[in-house]
């Protein structure tokens, strides 16, 4: 909501049709009060919605536009997840590959090689969403996985039967911009639905993800491995070396650029 005081300061034309206000015709003495009351109303409405959603979350409800891959919405119980027998194998396969010691990059390549459909492609086939991406796309687009998708599934507590809320929030009731919250601020409700992955397997995978550092050919590990992120796309930076006549030097480059090329990010 653009505040009226700011509108007047930047000499913009302000019209409120329902209140009969127009800056070019002159504003009434009550317009600033109306603006203030409207802002209070919007803020109060936002607070009530948040309170209502919080009550639903704490009651174990899982509100979402689409169920995570491996699950589907229960047709008989509102805001309840149930296992989707047609897609649970994809989640199980990803965790099995991780438990065998494969990293997210290797898992992604195996999924592509086996032509495993991505979550967004499955939503397109079922609900018609993302038609702008898949409608006229080549066949291989259906299994074009990326590391971010694999990592997101491996770190998602939904698969052990928990519902996690407030990972993101709006910056303000006036803004649609969403910001990520610290993990300490998340709300986790345990046992809201049937798990696909056991807690022990999930914990083992989290340990692997947390401690994984890629070794170089000389068996040394980069101290910044897994910590540096690309400012352009947010992917992890990868370490590389280049040989010259005066010796070998190391540098970091965008992992997304290394994997997919110029169309996705730059080498910086």
Secondary structure, DSSP 8 states (H G I E B T S, - for coil): ---HHHHHHTT---EETTTTEETTT---TTHHHHHHHHHHHHHHHHHHHHHHHHHHHHTT----SS--TTEEE-SSSTT-EEE-TTTHHHHHHHHHHHHTT--HHHHHHHHHHTT---HHHHHHHHH-TTHHHHTT--GGGGG---HHHHHHHHT-GGGGT-EEE-SEEES-TT---EEE--GGG-EEE-SSS--SS-HHHHHHHHHHHHH---B-TTS-B-TTTTT-B-TTT--BEEEEEEEETTEEEEEEEEHHHHHH-TTT----
